[in-house]
Amino acid sequence: MPHYELESAHGGRVVGVDEAGRGPLAGPVVAAAVLFRAGVPETVAVLLDDSKRLTAAQRDLAYAALHACPETEIGVGAASVADIARLNILHASLLAMARAVARLPSPPALALVDGNRPPKLGCAVRCVVGGDALCLSIAAASIVAKVVRDRAMARLGTRFPAYGWSENAGYPTRDHRAALVEFGPTRHHRAAFGTVRRLAAAAE
């Protein structure tokens, strides 16, 4: 169960940062930054966990609660397929994190970032491996990033229904891989990814 110890130990404006979408074959990588100005209300805290441990319905409930909480600040940033091709997926993820933090109403004093690679954020950064399962603000960020990205992929899925993005969010499921072989890649696919290149070659 995530807790609030890392945030409260520092004091001041402490933000949790996480991303969603490093593994998919298509779509952007999305990051979120979540800051609780006066602690986490218990009604919100009980809804928070690593987004991968929650169902889609649970994530939607937590997402709505976070946005309804007046003491919560949320920033969202993304890196496009073009950014991913230009930078690689790791550095595109770090860019999305920087963009998310930049969209907060005012800068934080410290960012708690999931993982072991610190993005350049213009503030102190502490990496927390497995932070989405340990730290409430990172867990909140993981939920926001996941919900925002899944909804974006569902919207794209209505325009490219063959790939099943409304269900798989661009991840390399069997049906998604089969569609790539049958129809080839779209402009939303990550052409630099080896799996996309191989499946696109099979489509020719």
PyMOL commands that place a pseudoatom at each C-alpha (Angstrom):
pseudoatom trace, name=CA, resn=MET, resi=1, chain=A, elem=C, hetatm=0, pos=[0.000, 0.000, 0.000]
pseudoatom trace, name=CA, resn=PRO, resi=2, chain=A, elem=C, hetatm=0, pos=[1.497, 3.384, -0.947]
pseudoatom trace, name=CA, resn=HIS, resi=3, chain=A, elem=C, hetatm=0, pos=[2.103, 5.871, 1.856]
pseudoatom trace, name=CA, resn=TYR, resi=4, chain=A, elem=C, hetatm=0, pos=[2.840, 9.578, 2.295]
pseudoatom trace, name=CA, resn=GLU, resi=5, chain=A, elem=C, hetatm=0, pos=[6.075, 9.343, 4.272]
pseudoatom trace, name=CA, resn=LEU, resi=6, chain=A, elem=C, hetatm=0, pos=[8.449, 10.526, 1.564]
pseudoatom trace, name=CA, resn=GLU, resi=7, chain=A, elem=C, hetatm=0, pos=[6.377, 13.629, 0.865]
pseudoatom trace, name=CA, resn=SER, resi=8, chain=A, elem=C, hetatm=0, pos=[5.787, 14.543, 4.509]
pseudoatom trace, name=CA, resn=ALA, resi=9, chain=A, elem=C, hetatm=0, pos=[9.428, 13.943, 5.465]
pseudoatom trace, name=CA, resn=HIS, resi=10, chain=A, elem=C, hetatm=0, pos=[10.562, 16.669, 3.091]
pseudoatom trace, name=CA, resn=GLY, resi=11, chain=A, elem=C, hetatm=0, pos=[7.855, 19.245, 3.619]
pseudoatom trace, name=CA, resn=GLY, resi=12, chain=A, elem=C, hetatm=0, pos=[7.167, 22.019, 1.158]
pseudoatom trace, name=CA, resn=ARG, resi=13, chain=A, elem=C, hetatm=0, pos=[5.924, 21.412, -2.354]
pseudoatom trace, name=CA, resn=VAL, resi=14, chain=A, elem=C, hetatm=0, pos=[6.665, 17.763, -3.182]
pseudoatom trace, name=CA, resn=VAL, resi=15, chain=A, elem=C, hetatm=0, pos=[5.332, 16.288, -6.417]
pseudoatom trace, name=CA, resn=GLY, resi=16, chain=A, elem=C, hetatm=0, pos=[5.069, 12.677, -7.525]
pseudoatom trace, name=CA, resn=VAL, resi=17, chain=A, elem=C, hetatm=0, pos=[5.875, 11.936, -11.176]
pseudoatom trace, name=CA, resn=ASP, resi=18, chain=A, elem=C, hetatm=0, pos=[5.261, 8.831, -13.287]
pseudoatom trace, name=CA, resn=GLU, resi=19, chain=A, elem=C, hetatm=0, pos=[4.654, 7.866, -16.903]
pseudoatom trace, name=CA, resn=ALA, resi=20, chain=A, elem=C, hetatm=0, pos=[2.518, 5.439, -18.865]
pseudoatom trace, name=CA, resn=GLY, resi=21, chain=A, elem=C, hetatm=0, pos=[3.118, 3.940, -22.260]
pseudoatom trace, name=CA, resn=ARG, resi=22, chain=A, elem=C, hetatm=0, pos=[6.766, 3.005, -22.655]
pseudoatom trace, name=CA, resn=GLY, resi=23, chain=A, elem=C, hetatm=0, pos=[5.945, -0.486, -23.898]
pseudoatom trace, name=CA, resn=PRO, resi=24, chain=A, elem=C, hetatm=0, pos=[3.258, 0.007, -26.567]
pseudoatom trace, name=CA, resn=LEU, resi=25, chain=A, elem=C, hetatm=0, pos=[3.887, -0.181, -30.305]
pseudoatom trace, name=CA, resn=ALA, resi=26, chain=A, elem=C, hetatm=0, pos=[1.757, 2.877, -31.008]
pseudoatom trace, name=CA, resn=GLY, resi=27, chain=A, elem=C, hetatm=0, pos=[0.779, 6.196, -29.521]
pseudoatom trace, name=CA, resn=PRO, resi=28, chain=A, elem=C, hetatm=0, pos=[2.479, 8.741, -27.270]
pseudoatom trace, name=CA, resn=VAL, resi=29, chain=A, elem=C, hetatm=0, pos=[4.087, 8.241, -23.903]
pseudoatom trace, name=CA, resn=VAL, resi=30, chain=A, elem=C, hetatm=0, pos=[2.200, 10.238, -21.253]
pseudoatom trace, name=CA, resn=ALA, resi=31, chain=A, elem=C, hetatm=0, pos=[3.456, 11.479, -17.898]
pseudoatom trace, name=CA, resn=ALA, resi=32, chain=A, elem=C, hetatm=0, pos=[1.686, 13.040, -14.943]
pseudoatom trace, name=CA, resn=ALA, resi=33, chain=A, elem=C, hetatm=0, pos=[2.781, 15.097, -11.956]
pseudoatom trace, name=CA, resn=VAL, resi=34, chain=A, elem=C, hetatm=0, pos=[0.574, 15.131, -8.846]
pseudoatom trace, name=CA, resn=LEU, resi=35, chain=A, elem=C, hetatm=0, pos=[1.115, 17.356, -5.824]
pseudoatom trace, name=CA, resn=PHE, resi=36, chain=A, elem=C, hetatm=0, pos=[-0.960, 17.332, -2.650]
pseudoatom trace, name=CA, resn=ARG, resi=37, chain=A, elem=C, hetatm=0, pos=[-0.770, 20.780, -1.055]
pseudoatom trace, name=CA, resn=ALA, resi=38, chain=A, elem=C, hetatm=0, pos=[-1.998, 19.728, 2.399]
pseudoatom trace, name=CA, resn=GLY, resi=39, chain=A, elem=C, hetatm=0, pos=[-1.620, 15.978, 2.627]
pseudoatom trace, name=CA, resn=VAL, resi=40, chain=A, elem=C, hetatm=0, pos=[-3.853, 13.363, 1.065]
pseudoatom trace, name=CA, resn=PRO, resi=41, chain=A, elem=C, hetatm=0, pos=[-7.504, 13.185, 2.171]
pseudoatom trace, name=CA, resn=GLU, resi=42, chain=A, elem=C, hetatm=0, pos=[-8.311, 9.690, 3.412]
pseudoatom trace, name=CA, resn=THR, resi=43, chain=A, elem=C, hetatm=0, pos=[-11.201, 9.456, 0.950]
pseudoatom trace, name=CA, resn=VAL, resi=44, chain=A, elem=C, hetatm=0, pos=[-8.668, 9.860, -1.861]
pseudoatom trace, name=CA, resn=ALA, resi=45, chain=A, elem=C, hetatm=0, pos=[-5.783, 7.893, -0.311]
pseudoatom trace, name=CA, resn=VAL, resi=46, chain=A, elem=C, hetatm=0, pos=[-7.824, 4.690, -0.083]
pseudoatom trace, name=CA, resn=LEU, resi=47, chain=A, elem=C, hetatm=0, pos=[-8.341, 4.777, -3.862]
pseudoatom trace, name=CA, resn=LEU, resi=48, chain=A, elem=C, hetatm=0, pos=[-4.658, 5.090, -4.755]
pseudoatom trace, name=CA, resn=ASP, resi=49, chain=A, elem=C, hetatm=0, pos=[-2.279, 2.314, -5.722]
pseudoatom trace, name=CA, resn=ASP, resi=50, chain=A, elem=C, hetatm=0, pos=[0.084, 1.404, -8.519]
pseudoatom trace, name=CA, resn=SER, resi=51, chain=A, elem=C, hetatm=0, pos=[-2.124, 1.824, -11.600]
pseudoatom trace, name=CA, resn=LYS, resi=52, chain=A, elem=C, hetatm=0, pos=[-1.179, -1.671, -12.789]
pseudoatom trace, name=CA, resn=ARG, resi=53, chain=A, elem=C, hetatm=0, pos=[-2.796, -3.145, -9.678]
pseudoatom trace, name=CA, resn=LEU, resi=54, chain=A, elem=C, hetatm=0, pos=[-6.123, -1.429, -10.329]
pseudoatom trace, name=CA, resn=THR, resi=55, chain=A, elem=C, hetatm=0, pos=[-8.925, -2.252, -12.725]
pseudoatom trace, name=CA, resn=ALA, resi=56, chain=A, elem=C, hetatm=0, pos=[-9.947, 0.301, -15.328]
pseudoatom trace, name=CA, resn=ALA, resi=57, chain=A, elem=C, hetatm=0, pos=[-13.028, 1.139, -13.243]
pseudoatom trace, name=CA, resn=GLN, resi=58, chain=A, elem=C, hetatm=0, pos=[-10.898, 1.658, -10.130]
pseudoatom trace, name=CA, resn=ARG, resi=59, chain=A, elem=C, hetatm=0, pos=[-8.508, 3.905, -12.034]
pseudoatom trace, name=CA, resn=ASP, resi=60, chain=A, elem=C, hetatm=0, pos=[-11.397, 5.978, -13.371]
pseudoatom trace, name=CA, resn=LEU, resi=61, chain=A, elem=C, hetatm=0, pos=[-12.779, 6.383, -9.837]
pseudoatom trace, name=CA, resn=ALA, resi=62, chain=A, elem=C, hetatm=0, pos=[-9.396, 7.455, -8.465]
pseudoatom trace, name=CA, resn=TYR, resi=63, chain=A, elem=C, hetatm=0, pos=[-8.847, 9.807, -11.411]
pseudoatom trace, name=CA, resn=ALA, resi=64, chain=A, elem=C, hetatm=0, pos=[-12.177, 11.528, -10.779]
pseudoatom trace, name=CA, resn=ALA, resi=65, chain=A, elem=C, hetatm=0, pos=[-11.468, 11.797, -7.046]
pseudoatom trace, name=CA, resn=LEU, resi=66, chain=A, elem=C, hetatm=0, pos=[-8.055, 13.355, -7.673]
pseudoatom trace, name=CA, resn=HIS, resi=67, chain=A, elem=C, hetatm=0, pos=[-9.516, 15.971, -9.992]
pseudoatom trace, name=CA, resn=ALA, resi=68, chain=A, elem=C, hetatm=0, pos=[-12.320, 16.733, -7.535]
pseudoatom trace, name=CA, resn=CYS, resi=69, chain=A, elem=C, hetatm=0, pos=[-9.919, 17.243, -4.612]
pseudoatom trace, name=CA, resn=PRO, resi=70, chain=A, elem=C, hetatm=0, pos=[-9.268, 20.994, -4.135]
pseudoatom trace, name=CA, resn=GLU, resi=71, chain=A, elem=C, hetatm=0, pos=[-5.872, 20.374, -2.527]
pseudoatom trace, name=CA, resn=THR, resi=72, chain=A, elem=C, hetatm=0, pos=[-4.545, 18.452, -5.542]
pseudoatom trace, name=CA, resn=GLU, resi=73, chain=A, elem=C, hetatm=0, pos=[-2.437, 19.957, -8.316]
pseudoatom trace, name=CA, resn=ILE, resi=74, chain=A, elem=C, hetatm=0, pos=[-2.103, 17.923, -11.514]
pseudoatom trace, name=CA, resn=GLY, resi=75, chain=A, elem=C, hetatm=0, pos=[0.104, 18.419, -14.537]
pseudoatom trace, name=CA, resn=VAL, resi=76, chain=A, elem=C, hetatm=0, pos=[0.058, 16.187, -17.616]
pseudoatom trace, name=CA, resn=GLY, resi=77, chain=A, elem=C, hetatm=0, pos=[2.635, 16.041, -20.389]
pseudoatom trace, name=CA, resn=ALA, resi=78, chain=A, elem=C, hetatm=0, pos=[3.204, 13.814, -23.386]
pseudoatom trace, name=CA, resn=ALA, resi=79, chain=A, elem=C, hetatm=0, pos=[5.880, 12.936, -25.898]
pseudoatom trace, name=CA, resn=SER, resi=80, chain=A, elem=C, hetatm=0, pos=[4.638, 12.145, -29.375]
pseudoatom trace, name=CA, resn=VAL, resi=81, chain=A, elem=C, hetatm=0, pos=[5.566, 9.331, -31.715]
pseudoatom trace, name=CA, resn=ALA, resi=82, chain=A, elem=C, hetatm=0, pos=[7.816, 11.860, -33.468]
pseudoatom trace, name=CA, resn=ASP, resi=83, chain=A, elem=C, hetatm=0, pos=[9.502, 12.673, -30.150]
pseudoatom trace, name=CA, resn=ILE, resi=84, chain=A, elem=C, hetatm=0, pos=[10.017, 8.956, -29.512]
pseudoatom trace, name=CA, resn=ALA, resi=85, chain=A, elem=C, hetatm=0, pos=[11.591, 8.497, -32.957]
pseudoatom trace, name=CA, resn=ARG, resi=86, chain=A, elem=C, hetatm=0, pos=[13.872, 11.483, -32.411]
pseudoatom trace, name=CA, resn=LEU, resi=87, chain=A, elem=C, hetatm=0, pos=[14.961, 10.805, -28.837]
pseudoatom trace, name=CA, resn=ASN, resi=88, chain=A, elem=C, hetatm=0, pos=[14.272, 7.077, -28.143]
pseudoatom trace, name=CA, resn=ILE, resi=89, chain=A, elem=C, hetatm=0, pos=[11.599, 5.900, -25.716]
pseudoatom trace, name=CA, resn=LEU, resi=90, chain=A, elem=C, hetatm=0, pos=[13.607, 6.500, -22.521]
pseudoatom trace, name=CA, resn=HIS, resi=91, chain=A, elem=C, hetatm=0, pos=[14.441, 10.112, -23.266]
pseudoatom trace, name=CA, resn=ALA, resi=92, chain=A, elem=C, hetatm=0, pos=[10.957, 10.743, -24.641]
pseudoatom trace, name=CA, resn=SER, resi=93, chain=A, elem=C, hetatm=0, pos=[9.568, 9.496, -21.309]
pseudoatom trace, name=CA, resn=LEU, resi=94, chain=A, elem=C, hetatm=0, pos=[11.840, 11.896, -19.429]
pseudoatom trace, name=CA, resn=LEU, resi=95, chain=A, elem=C, hetatm=0, pos=[10.694, 14.714, -21.721]
pseudoatom trace, name=CA, resn=ALA, resi=96, chain=A, elem=C, hetatm=0, pos=[7.043, 13.889, -21.005]
pseudoatom trace, name=CA, resn=MET, resi=97, chain=A, elem=C, hetatm=0, pos=[7.809, 14.053, -17.276]
pseudoatom trace, name=CA, resn=ALA, resi=98, chain=A, elem=C, hetatm=0, pos=[9.427, 17.467, -17.637]
pseudoatom trace, name=CA, resn=ARG, resi=99, chain=A, elem=C, hetatm=0, pos=[6.407, 18.698, -19.586]
pseudoatom trace, name=CA, resn=ALA, resi=100, chain=A, elem=C, hetatm=0, pos=[4.045, 17.381, -16.895]
pseudoatom trace, name=CA, resn=VAL, resi=101, chain=A, elem=C, hetatm=0, pos=[5.900, 19.166, -14.091]
pseudoatom trace, name=CA, resn=ALA, resi=102, chain=A, elem=C, hetatm=0, pos=[6.032, 22.370, -16.152]
pseudoatom trace, name=CA, resn=ARG, resi=103, chain=A, elem=C, hetatm=0, pos=[2.221, 22.340, -16.304]
pseudoatom trace, name=CA, resn=LEU, resi=104, chain=A, elem=C, hetatm=0, pos=[1.795, 22.557, -12.535]
pseudoatom trace, name=CA, resn=PRO, resi=105, chain=A, elem=C, hetatm=0, pos=[0.494, 25.940, -11.318]
pseudoatom trace, name=CA, resn=SER, resi=106, chain=A, elem=C, hetatm=0, pos=[3.858, 26.686, -9.675]
pseudoatom trace, name=CA, resn=PRO, resi=107, chain=A, elem=C, hetatm=0, pos=[7.185, 24.842, -9.427]
pseudoatom trace, name=CA, resn=PRO, resi=108, chain=A, elem=C, hetatm=0, pos=[7.748, 22.140, -6.802]
pseudoatom trace, name=CA, resn=ALA, resi=109, chain=A, elem=C, hetatm=0, pos=[10.681, 22.043, -4.411]
pseudoatom trace, name=CA, resn=LEU, resi=110, chain=A, elem=C, hetatm=0, pos=[11.208, 18.302, -4.878]
pseudoatom trace, name=CA, resn=ALA, resi=111, chain=A, elem=C, hetatm=0, pos=[10.038, 15.714, -7.393]
pseudoatom trace, name=CA, resn=LEU, resi=112, chain=A, elem=C, hetatm=0, pos=[9.702, 12.064, -6.422]
pseudoatom trace, name=CA, resn=VAL, resi=113, chain=A, elem=C, hetatm=0, pos=[10.087, 10.197, -9.706]
pseudoatom trace, name=CA, resn=ASP, resi=114, chain=A, elem=C, hetatm=0, pos=[9.241, 6.573, -10.338]
pseudoatom trace, name=CA, resn=GLY, resi=115, chain=A, elem=C, hetatm=0, pos=[12.223, 4.598, -11.626]
pseudoatom trace, name=CA, resn=ASN, resi=116, chain=A, elem=C, hetatm=0, pos=[15.969, 5.094, -11.577]
pseudoatom trace, name=CA, resn=ARG, resi=117, chain=A, elem=C, hetatm=0, pos=[16.565, 7.724, -14.269]
pseudoatom trace, name=CA, resn=PRO, resi=118, chain=A, elem=C, hetatm=0, pos=[16.142, 11.355, -13.165]
pseudoatom trace, name=CA, resn=PRO, resi=119, chain=A, elem=C, hetatm=0, pos=[14.567, 13.739, -15.659]
pseudoatom trace, name=CA, resn=LYS, resi=120, chain=A, elem=C, hetatm=0, pos=[15.697, 17.375, -15.790]
pseudoatom trace, name=CA, resn=LEU, resi=121, chain=A, elem=C, hetatm=0, pos=[12.908, 19.206, -14.019]
pseudoatom trace, name=CA, resn=GLY, resi=122, chain=A, elem=C, hetatm=0, pos=[14.343, 22.466, -12.703]
pseudoatom trace, name=CA, resn=CYS, resi=123, chain=A, elem=C, hetatm=0, pos=[13.978, 21.262, -9.112]
pseudoatom trace, name=CA, resn=ALA, resi=124, chain=A, elem=C, hetatm=0, pos=[15.522, 18.639, -6.851]
pseudoatom trace, name=CA, resn=VAL, resi=125, chain=A, elem=C, hetatm=0, pos=[14.736, 15.092, -7.990]
pseudoatom trace, name=CA, resn=ARG, resi=126, chain=A, elem=C, hetatm=0, pos=[14.677, 11.861, -6.005]
pseudoatom trace, name=CA, resn=CYS, resi=127, chain=A, elem=C, hetatm=0, pos=[14.237, 8.621, -7.924]
pseudoatom trace, name=CA, resn=VAL, resi=128, chain=A, elem=C, hetatm=0, pos=[12.131, 5.950, -6.234]
pseudoatom trace, name=CA, resn=VAL, resi=129, chain=A, elem=C, hetatm=0, pos=[12.330, 2.494, -7.781]
pseudoatom trace, name=CA, resn=GLY, resi=130, chain=A, elem=C, hetatm=0, pos=[8.881, 0.927, -7.637]
pseudoatom trace, name=CA, resn=GLY, resi=131, chain=A, elem=C, hetatm=0, pos=[7.589, 4.277, -6.400]
pseudoatom trace, name=CA, resn=ASP, resi=132, chain=A, elem=C, hetatm=0, pos=[4.078, 3.774, -7.769]
pseudoatom trace, name=CA, resn=ALA, resi=133, chain=A, elem=C, hetatm=0, pos=[3.609, 1.005, -5.184]
pseudoatom trace, name=CA, resn=LEU, resi=134, chain=A, elem=C, hetatm=0, pos=[5.328, 2.915, -2.355]
pseudoatom trace, name=CA, resn=CYS, resi=135, chain=A, elem=C, hetatm=0, pos=[4.492, 6.597, -2.588]
pseudoatom trace, name=CA, resn=LEU, resi=136, chain=A, elem=C, hetatm=0, pos=[1.002, 8.087, -2.726]
pseudoatom trace, name=CA, resn=SER, resi=137, chain=A, elem=C, hetatm=0, pos=[1.813, 11.008, -5.004]
pseudoatom trace, name=CA, resn=ILE, resi=138, chain=A, elem=C, hetatm=0, pos=[3.647, 8.742, -7.470]
pseudoatom trace, name=CA, resn=ALA, resi=139, chain=A, elem=C, hetatm=0, pos=[0.744, 6.273, -7.354]
pseudoatom trace, name=CA, resn=ALA, resi=140, chain=A, elem=C, hetatm=0, pos=[-1.604, 9.159, -8.108]
pseudoatom trace, name=CA, resn=ALA, resi=141, chain=A, elem=C, hetatm=0, pos=[0.598, 10.226, -11.017]
pseudoatom trace, name=CA, resn=SER, resi=142, chain=A, elem=C, hetatm=0, pos=[0.657, 6.680, -12.378]
pseudoatom trace, name=CA, resn=ILE, resi=143, chain=A, elem=C, hetatm=0, pos=[-3.138, 6.595, -12.361]
pseudoatom trace, name=CA, resn=VAL, resi=144, chain=A, elem=C, hetatm=0, pos=[-3.529, 9.974, -14.049]
pseudoatom trace, name=CA, resn=ALA, resi=145, chain=A, elem=C, hetatm=0, pos=[-0.975, 9.132, -16.734]
pseudoatom trace, name=CA, resn=LYS, resi=146, chain=A, elem=C, hetatm=0, pos=[-2.555, 5.741, -17.407]
pseudoatom trace, name=CA, resn=VAL, resi=147, chain=A, elem=C, hetatm=0, pos=[-6.121, 7.067, -17.620]
pseudoatom trace, name=CA, resn=VAL, resi=148, chain=A, elem=C, hetatm=0, pos=[-5.157, 9.995, -19.859]
pseudoatom trace, name=CA, resn=ARG, resi=149, chain=A, elem=C, hetatm=0, pos=[-3.180, 7.757, -22.201]
pseudoatom trace, name=CA, resn=ASP, resi=150, chain=A, elem=C, hetatm=0, pos=[-5.806, 4.989, -22.347]
pseudoatom trace, name=CA, resn=ARG, resi=151, chain=A, elem=C, hetatm=0, pos=[-8.510, 7.522, -23.196]
pseudoatom trace, name=CA, resn=ALA, resi=152, chain=A, elem=C, hetatm=0, pos=[-6.339, 9.068, -25.899]
pseudoatom trace, name=CA, resn=MET, resi=153, chain=A, elem=C, hetatm=0, pos=[-5.701, 5.646, -27.432]
pseudoatom trace, name=CA, resn=ALA, resi=154, chain=A, elem=C, hetatm=0, pos=[-9.410, 4.820, -27.292]
pseudoatom trace, name=CA, resn=ARG, resi=155, chain=A, elem=C, hetatm=0, pos=[-10.132, 7.996, -29.271]
pseudoatom trace, name=CA, resn=LEU, resi=156, chain=A, elem=C, hetatm=0, pos=[-7.473, 7.044, -31.821]
pseudoatom trace, name=CA, resn=GLY, resi=157, chain=A, elem=C, hetatm=0, pos=[-8.972, 3.562, -31.901]
pseudoatom trace, name=CA, resn=THR, resi=158, chain=A, elem=C, hetatm=0, pos=[-12.216, 4.895, -33.343]
pseudoatom trace, name=CA, resn=ARG, resi=159, chain=A, elem=C, hetatm=0, pos=[-10.214, 6.122, -36.358]
pseudoatom trace, name=CA, resn=PHE, resi=160, chain=A, elem=C, hetatm=0, pos=[-8.100, 2.980, -36.694]
pseudoatom trace, name=CA, resn=PRO, resi=161, chain=A, elem=C, hetatm=0, pos=[-10.424, 0.209, -35.470]
pseudoatom trace, name=CA, resn=ALA, resi=162, chain=A, elem=C, hetatm=0, pos=[-8.441, -2.674, -37.000]
pseudoatom trace, name=CA, resn=TYR, resi=163, chain=A, elem=C, hetatm=0, pos=[-5.700, -2.409, -34.368]
pseudoatom trace, name=CA, resn=GLY, resi=164, chain=A, elem=C, hetatm=0, pos=[-7.905, -2.672, -31.284]
pseudoatom trace, name=CA, resn=TRP, resi=165, chain=A, elem=C, hetatm=0, pos=[-6.431, 0.323, -29.487]
pseudoatom trace, name=CA, resn=SER, resi=166, chain=A, elem=C, hetatm=0, pos=[-9.600, 0.854, -27.472]
pseudoatom trace, name=CA, resn=GLU, resi=167, chain=A, elem=C, hetatm=0, pos=[-8.847, -2.468, -25.789]
pseudoatom trace, name=CA, resn=ASN, resi=168, chain=A, elem=C, hetatm=0, pos=[-5.057, -2.826, -25.981]
pseudoatom trace, name=CA, resn=ALA, resi=169, chain=A, elem=C, hetatm=0, pos=[-3.996, 0.856, -25.770]
pseudoatom trace, name=CA, resn=GLY, resi=170, chain=A, elem=C, hetatm=0, pos=[-1.320, 0.150, -28.368]
pseudoatom trace, name=CA, resn=TYR, resi=171, chain=A, elem=C, hetatm=0, pos=[0.385, -2.666, -26.465]
pseudoatom trace, name=CA, resn=PRO, resi=172, chain=A, elem=C, hetatm=0, pos=[1.660, -5.620, -28.527]
pseudoatom trace, name=CA, resn=THR, resi=173, chain=A, elem=C, hetatm=0, pos=[-1.248, -8.006, -28.038]
pseudoatom trace, name=CA, resn=ARG, resi=174, chain=A, elem=C, hetatm=0, pos=[-1.756, -10.894, -30.452]
pseudoatom trace, name=CA, resn=ASP, resi=175, chain=A, elem=C, hetatm=0, pos=[-4.557, -9.075, -32.261]
pseudoatom trace, name=CA, resn=HIS, resi=176, chain=A, elem=C, hetatm=0, pos=[-2.539, -5.879, -32.551]
pseudoatom trace, name=CA, resn=ARG, resi=177, chain=A, elem=C, hetatm=0, pos=[0.465, -7.724, -33.967]
pseudoatom trace, name=CA, resn=ALA, resi=178, chain=A, elem=C, hetatm=0, pos=[-1.770, -9.608, -36.405]
pseudoatom trace, name=CA, resn=ALA, resi=179, chain=A, elem=C, hetatm=0, pos=[-3.318, -6.329, -37.600]
pseudoatom trace, name=CA, resn=LEU, resi=180, chain=A, elem=C, hetatm=0, pos=[0.140, -4.881, -38.201]
pseudoatom trace, name=CA, resn=VAL, resi=181, chain=A, elem=C, hetatm=0, pos=[0.982, -7.844, -40.427]
pseudoatom trace, name=CA, resn=GLU, resi=182, chain=A, elem=C, hetatm=0, pos=[-2.325, -7.598, -42.288]
pseudoatom trace, name=CA, resn=PHE, resi=183, chain=A, elem=C, hetatm=0, pos=[-2.635, -3.837, -42.686]
pseudoatom trace, name=CA, resn=GLY, resi=184, chain=A, elem=C, hetatm=0, pos=[0.846, -2.466, -42.008]
pseudoatom trace, name=CA, resn=PRO, resi=185, chain=A, elem=C, hetatm=0, pos=[1.685, 0.391, -39.628]
pseudoatom trace, name=CA, resn=THR, resi=186, chain=A, elem=C, hetatm=0, pos=[-0.114, 3.721, -39.288]
pseudoatom trace, name=CA, resn=ARG, resi=187, chain=A, elem=C, hetatm=0, pos=[1.518, 7.079, -38.669]
pseudoatom trace, name=CA, resn=HIS, resi=188, chain=A, elem=C, hetatm=0, pos=[0.760, 6.533, -34.983]
pseudoatom trace, name=CA, resn=HIS, resi=189, chain=A, elem=C, hetatm=0, pos=[2.958, 3.440, -34.777]
pseudoatom trace, name=CA, resn=ARG, resi=190, chain=A, elem=C, hetatm=0, pos=[6.464, 3.710, -33.360]
pseudoatom trace, name=CA, resn=ALA, resi=191, chain=A, elem=C, hetatm=0, pos=[8.358, 2.937, -36.538]
pseudoatom trace, name=CA, resn=ALA, resi=192, chain=A, elem=C, hetatm=0, pos=[11.717, 2.820, -34.753]
pseudoatom trace, name=CA, resn=PHE, resi=193, chain=A, elem=C, hetatm=0, pos=[10.628, -0.083, -32.544]
pseudoatom trace, name=CA, resn=GLY, resi=194, chain=A, elem=C, hetatm=0, pos=[12.059, -3.399, -33.709]
pseudoatom trace, name=CA, resn=THR, resi=195, chain=A, elem=C, hetatm=0, pos=[8.747, -5.209, -33.338]
pseudoatom trace, name=CA, resn=VAL, resi=196, chain=A, elem=C, hetatm=0, pos=[6.986, -2.648, -35.532]
pseudoatom trace, name=CA, resn=ARG, resi=197, chain=A, elem=C, hetatm=0, pos=[9.733, -2.884, -38.172]
pseudoatom trace, name=CA, resn=ARG, resi=198, chain=A, elem=C, hetatm=0, pos=[9.557, -6.687, -38.246]
pseudoatom trace, name=CA, resn=LEU, resi=199, chain=A, elem=C, hetatm=0, pos=[5.777, -6.834, -38.451]
pseudoatom trace, name=CA, resn=ALA, resi=200, chain=A, elem=C, hetatm=0, pos=[5.696, -4.059, -41.051]
pseudoatom trace, name=CA, resn=ALA, resi=201, chain=A, elem=C, hetatm=0, pos=[8.199, -6.005, -43.151]
pseudoatom trace, name=CA, resn=ALA, resi=202, chain=A, elem=C, hetatm=0, pos=[5.963, -9.070, -42.923]
pseudoatom trace, name=CA, resn=ALA, resi=203, chain=A, elem=C, hetatm=0, pos=[3.087, -6.981, -44.270]
pseudoatom trace, name=CA, resn=GLU, resi=204, chain=A, elem=C, hetatm=0, pos=[4.967, -6.143, -47.471]
for i in range(1, 204): cmd.bond("trace and resi %d" % i, "trace and resi %d" % (i + 1))
show_as sticks, trace
zoom trace
